[in-house]
């Protein structure tokens, strides 16, 4: 199964939803957490697969053995889901996950996920700090692409899909495979 194809989230979560209709309030909170955790696991799988279809310039890494740094700002659950990838390798490099709360050090990341709960002004500053640097930026806020982000997750018809801003990718010195572009919505009408 190709994880990059849109996965019907509803089929993964329907049993949990049905059980919540019959559950008391404290149990409902636990199921909401499970639903959110499952969505974050799917996002982590997408993110891992994105790395296989993006080419970073050789100058993005200090040497042949430096790790691939996947960073997360303001999304604890996604950070935890990405932790499962720590033993994984992408582009021949060990994946290292880092949790950030702001701009400082974000330009040292190879991949930077900015959570939807990040203040829009802060997200814009972070994206500005990594503009023209070889950092693949990923987010899920509605303004993410317009702020200069590269990949944005969208939930549509109970499916997780993504949109790509190829102009921002090129600005950051990244090459996105035509295979990945073909699976995405392409951001249009950008300022």
Beta strands, then each sheet from edge to edge (+ up, - down):
strand 1: 7-8
strand 2: 54-55
strand 3: 68-73
strand 4: 89-90
strand 5: 93-100
strand 6: 111-114
strand 7: 136-139
strand 8: 151-156
strand 9: 159-164
strand 10: 175-176
strand 11: 185-186
sheet 1: 1+ 9- 8+ 7+ 6+ 3+ 5+ 4-
sheet 2: 1+ 9- 11-
sheet 3: 2+ 10-
end
